[in-house]
Amino acid sequence: MTTDKLVSDIRSIIEQGRQQAYAAANQIAVLTYWHIGRRIVEEEQHGEVRAQYGTRLIKTLAEQLAPKYGSTFSKRNLDYFRQFYLCFNDLEIVNTRVHNLTWSHFRSIIQVADPKAREWYVKEASEQMWSVRTLNRNIGTQYYGRRMACVREGLVVPSPDIEVNDPLEYIKSPVVAEFLGFRKDSKYDESELEQALIDHLQQFIMELGRGFAFVDRQKHISTDTGDFYIDLVFYNIKLKRYVLFELKTHPLTHADVGQLDMYVRMYDGLVKDESDNPTIGILLCTETDKVMAKYSVLNGSEQLFAAKYMAYMPTEEELSREIEQQKRFFLEQHGMEE
């Protein structure tokens, strides 16, 4: 064994040991904060006027702890620990998810008001190993709300431990694509939009959700009557389906729907394997249309969908409004009442 090889091996051992030590220290820190939060809540419950008592209690604790243990135990952080316990009072859930998450992950998630959304973000962030930056973006763009808005009414929203193979579980509308670099008033054509998505493919796949893998762009399909080119082709490993994307820089039209319908039928007939589930087609457009949802071949289809994309970061109010609007569009497509 050469000296260089020996040094390389030892460096690898040291780095691996450091990573394991960091991961273990992180897990211990998160669990320590949880137990502190639990103890604060237990003590608060003995106060006659809980809110006032809690405020005084945390202030007193910070005055005693911070000088000895540092700013980690400031009043602000003790408030976070308390909120952490109140949001996740089941230690088993914390123990299960803590392996891939840091305290910064949990601190972001406890700001989410909806308990189901919090549980979903913890699960997804842990399983998909999201960075804190990715988690914050997904929370900021209401990733959970957009995903759930597309679920069929009457379908029980699955618990985080159940896999669902319904396409609507994997289609979000609107799609927020601020990573493309376009401003709200930007002018661009379909080829520029396609190139921007390819240039930011990793971010686009992250926005699409779980299980998406890129297959091809401008997929060429030749028939006896002509040549056809599909903008973007993905494969969803969870759904075991090809997913075709057609990109439009204008509101949804009947011609767009007809084109996508043809592409999906051609892909099912000429490309997909017998082991694959039926192909899904998604039109990304600047605006959806309730008339198209009700009277075109979109209506009732389990293979054709349209989704609005926003090539800029909307305000919270804009995004909430769009989520509700797109939810109504999906319900109209499937002939359901709110």
C-alpha positions in Angstrom: 0.0 0.0 0.0 1.5 3.4 -1.0 1.7 6.3 1.4 -0.8 8.3 -0.7 -3.3 5.5 -0.6 -2.9 5.2 3.2 -3.4 8.9 3.7 -6.5 8.8 1.4 -8.0 5.9 3.3 -7.4 7.6 6.7 -8.9 10.9 5.4 -12.0 9.0 4.4 -12.3 7.4 7.8 -11.9 10.8 9.5 -14.5 12.4 7.3 -17.0 9.6 7.8 -16.4 9.7 11.5 -16.9 13.5 11.6 -20.1 13.2 9.6 -21.5 10.5 11.9 -20.5 12.6 15.0 -22.2 15.7 13.5 -25.4 13.7 12.7 -25.4 12.2 16.2 -24.9 15.7 17.8 -27.7 17.1 15.7 -30.1 14.4 16.7 -29.2 14.9 20.4 -29.6 18.7 20.1 -33.1 18.4 18.5 -34.2 15.9 21.1 -32.8 18.1 23.9 -34.9 21.0 22.6 -38.0 18.8 22.4 -37.6 17.8 26.0 -37.0 21.4 27.1 -40.2 22.4 25.3 -42.1 19.6 27.0 -40.9 20.6 30.4 -41.8 24.3 29.9 -45.4 23.3 28.7 -45.8 21.0 31.7 -44.8 23.8 34.1 -47.1 26.3 32.3 -50.0 24.0 32.9 -49.7 24.7 36.7 -50.1 28.5 36.2 -53.5 30.0 37.0 -53.3 32.5 34.0 -51.5 30.4 31.5 -50.5 33.0 28.9 -49.1 35.5 31.4 -47.5 32.8 33.5 -45.8 31.3 30.4 -44.4 34.7 29.3 -42.9 35.3 32.7 -41.6 31.7 33.0 -39.7 31.8 29.7 -38.2 35.2 30.4 -37.0 34.0 33.8 -35.6 30.8 32.3 -33.7 32.7 29.7 -32.2 35.0 32.3 -30.9 32.0 34.2 -29.8 29.8 31.3 -28.4 32.1 28.7 -25.5 33.4 30.8 -24.3 29.9 31.5 -25.2 28.0 28.3 -25.2 30.7 25.6 -27.6 32.4 23.2 -29.0 29.0 22.2 -31.2 29.3 25.3 -32.4 32.9 24.8 -36.0 33.8 25.3 -36.7 33.6 21.6 -35.2 30.1 21.3 -37.0 28.9 24.4 -40.2 30.1 22.8 -39.3 28.0 19.7 -38.6 24.9 21.9 -42.0 25.3 23.5 -43.7 25.7 20.1 -41.7 22.6 18.8 -43.2 20.4 21.5 -46.7 21.8 21.0 -46.5 21.1 17.3 -44.9 17.6 17.7 -45.8 16.2 21.1 -45.3 12.7 19.9 -41.7 11.8 20.6 -41.9 8.8 18.2 -42.5 11.1 15.2 -39.6 13.3 16.1 -37.3 10.2 16.6 -38.4 8.8 13.3 -37.7 12.0 11.2 -34.8 13.5 13.1 -32.1 11.5 11.2 -32.2 13.7 8.1 -33.4 16.9 9.6 -31.6 19.7 11.5 -33.1 22.0 14.1 -33.3 24.6 11.3 -35.6 22.3 9.4 -37.9 21.9 12.5 -37.8 25.6 13.2 -39.1 26.4 9.7 -41.8 23.7 9.9 -43.3 24.8 13.2 -44.2 28.1 11.6 -46.7 26.3 9.4 -50.2 26.6 10.9 -51.9 23.5 9.4 -51.0 20.4 11.5 -51.5 18.0 8.5 -49.2 20.3 6.4 -46.5 20.2 9.2 -46.6 16.4 9.3 -46.4 16.2 5.5 -43.4 18.7 5.4 -41.5 16.7 8.1 -42.1 13.5 6.2 -41.1 14.8 2.8 -38.2 16.8 4.0 -36.8 13.8 5.8 -37.4 11.2 3.0 -36.3 13.5 0.2 -33.4 14.9 2.2 -34.4 18.5 1.4 -32.0 21.2 2.3 -33.2 24.0 4.6 -33.3 26.3 1.6 -35.5 23.8 -0.4 -37.8 23.3 2.5 -38.3 27.1 3.0 -39.0 27.5 -0.7 -41.6 24.7 -0.6 -43.3 26.2 2.4 -43.2 29.7 0.9 -44.8 28.5 -2.3 -47.5 26.5 -0.4 -46.3 23.2 -1.9 -48.6 21.2 0.3 -51.6 23.3 -0.4 -51.1 23.2 -4.1 -50.7 19.4 -4.0 -53.7 18.9 -1.9 -55.8 21.3 -4.0 -55.7 18.8 -6.8 -56.9 15.8 -4.9 -60.4 14.6 -5.8 -63.1 15.7 -3.5 -64.2 12.8 -1.4 -60.8 11.1 -1.5 -59.5 10.7 2.0 -56.2 12.5 2.2 -53.7 9.8 2.9 -51.7 9.6 6.1 -48.0 10.3 5.5 -47.2 6.5 5.7 -49.5 5.5 2.8 -48.6 5.7 -0.8 -51.3 6.8 -3.2 -51.0 6.2 -7.0 -53.7 8.7 -8.0 -52.2 11.1 -10.6 -54.0 14.0 -8.9 -51.8 13.4 -5.9 -48.8 14.3 -8.0 -50.1 17.3 -10.0 -49.8 20.8 -8.6 -51.5 23.9 -10.0 -50.3 26.5 -10.2 -46.7 25.5 -10.8 -44.4 28.1 -9.3 -41.3 28.5 -11.5 -39.6 31.6 -10.2 -36.3 29.9 -10.6 -36.5 30.4 -14.3 -35.4 34.0 -13.8 -38.3 35.6 -15.7 -39.9 38.8 -14.2 -43.6 39.1 -13.9 -43.8 41.2 -17.1 -41.2 39.2 -19.1 -41.9 38.3 -22.7 -40.7 34.9 -23.9 -41.7 32.3 -26.5 -42.2 28.6 -26.0 -38.7 27.6 -27.1 -37.3 30.1 -24.5 -39.5 28.7 -21.8 -38.5 25.1 -22.7 -34.8 26.1 -22.6 -35.2 27.8 -19.3 -36.8 24.7 -17.8 -33.9 22.5 -19.2 -31.4 25.0 -17.8 -33.0 24.7 -14.4 -34.0 21.0 -14.6 -33.1 20.1 -11.1 -35.3 22.9 -9.7 -38.1 22.0 -12.0 -38.1 18.3 -11.0 -38.1 19.4 -7.4 -41.1 21.6 -8.1 -42.9 18.7 -9.9 -42.6 16.5 -6.8 -41.8 12.9 -5.9 -40.6 10.3 -8.3 -40.0 12.4 -11.5 -37.1 11.5 -13.8 -36.2 13.4 -17.0 -36.4 11.3 -20.2 -36.2 13.6 -23.3 -37.0 17.0 -24.8 -38.6 17.5 -28.2 -39.2 13.7 -28.3 -39.6 12.7 -31.9 -42.4 10.4 -32.9 -42.7 9.5 -36.6 -45.9 8.1 -38.2 -47.0 7.4 -41.7 -48.6 10.8 -41.9 -45.9 13.0 -40.4 -43.4 13.8 -37.6 -44.4 15.0 -34.2 -42.3 16.5 -31.4 -43.3 16.4 -27.7 -41.8 19.2 -25.6 -40.7 17.4 -22.5 -41.0 13.8 -21.4 -40.6 12.5 -17.8 -41.1 9.2 -16.2 -42.7 9.0 -12.7 -41.3 6.1 -10.8 -44.0 6.2 -8.2 -46.8 6.1 -10.7 -45.0 3.9 -13.2 -46.1 6.2 -16.0 -44.6 8.4 -18.7 -45.6 12.1 -18.1 -45.7 14.4 -21.2 -45.5 18.1 -20.8 -46.6 20.6 -23.5 -45.5 24.1 -22.9 -47.7 27.1 -23.9 -47.1 30.8 -23.4 -50.8 31.6 -23.8 -54.0 30.7 -22.1 -55.4 27.2 -22.6 -57.1 26.6 -26.0 -59.1 23.7 -27.5 -56.3 23.2 -30.0 -53.8 22.7 -27.2 -56.1 20.1 -25.6 -56.5 18.2 -28.9 -52.8 18.2 -29.5 -52.0 16.8 -26.1 -54.7 14.2 -26.4 -53.1 13.0 -29.7 -49.6 12.9 -28.2 -50.8 10.8 -25.2 -52.6 8.3 -27.4 -49.5 8.1 -29.7 -47.2 7.6 -26.8 -49.4 4.8 -25.4 -49.6 3.1 -28.7 -46.0 3.5 -30.0 -43.7 4.0 -27.0 -44.9 2.8 -23.6 -44.2 -0.8 -22.5 -46.9 -3.2 -21.4 -45.6 -2.9 -17.8 -46.2 0.9 -17.8 -49.4 2.4 -16.6 -51.2 4.7 -19.1 -49.4 7.9 -20.1 -50.3 11.2 -18.5 -50.3 14.5 -20.5 -50.0 17.9 -18.8 -50.4 21.2 -20.5 -48.5 24.0 -18.8 -50.2 27.2 -19.8 -50.5 30.8 -18.6 -54.2 30.4 -17.7 -56.7 27.6 -17.4 -60.3 27.8 -18.6 -63.4 26.4 -16.9 -65.2 26.0 -20.3 -62.3 23.8 -21.5 -62.5 21.8 -18.3 -66.2 21.2 -18.7 -66.6 20.7 -22.5 -63.3 19.5 -24.0 -61.8 16.0 -23.8 -60.2 17.2 -20.5 -63.6 16.6 -18.9 -63.5 13.3 -16.9 -60.1 12.3 -18.3 -57.7 10.4 -16.1 -54.8 11.0 -18.5 -55.1 14.7 -19.6 -54.5 17.6 -17.3 -53.9 21.4 -17.6 -52.0 23.4 -15.0 -51.2 27.0 -14.8 -47.6 28.0 -14.3 -46.3 31.2 -12.7 -42.8 32.2 -13.9 -42.3 34.5 -11.0 -42.8 34.3 -7.2 -46.3 35.5 -6.4 -47.3 37.2 -3.2 -49.0 35.0 -0.6 -52.4 36.5 -1.4 -51.9 35.9 -5.2 -50.8 32.3 -4.6 -53.7 31.6 -2.2 -56.2 33.0 -4.7 -54.6 30.9 -7.6 -54.7 27.7 -5.5 -58.5 28.1 -5.0 -59.0 29.0 -8.6 -57.1 26.0 -9.9 -58.8 23.7 -7.4 -62.2 24.8 -8.9 -60.7 24.1 -12.4 -59.8 20.5 -11.4 -63.2 19.9 -9.8 -64.9 21.2 -13.0 -62.7 18.9 -15.1 -63.9 15.9 -13.1 -67.6 17.0 -12.8 -67.5 17.6 -9.1 -69.1 20.2 -6.9 -67.2 21.9 -4.1 
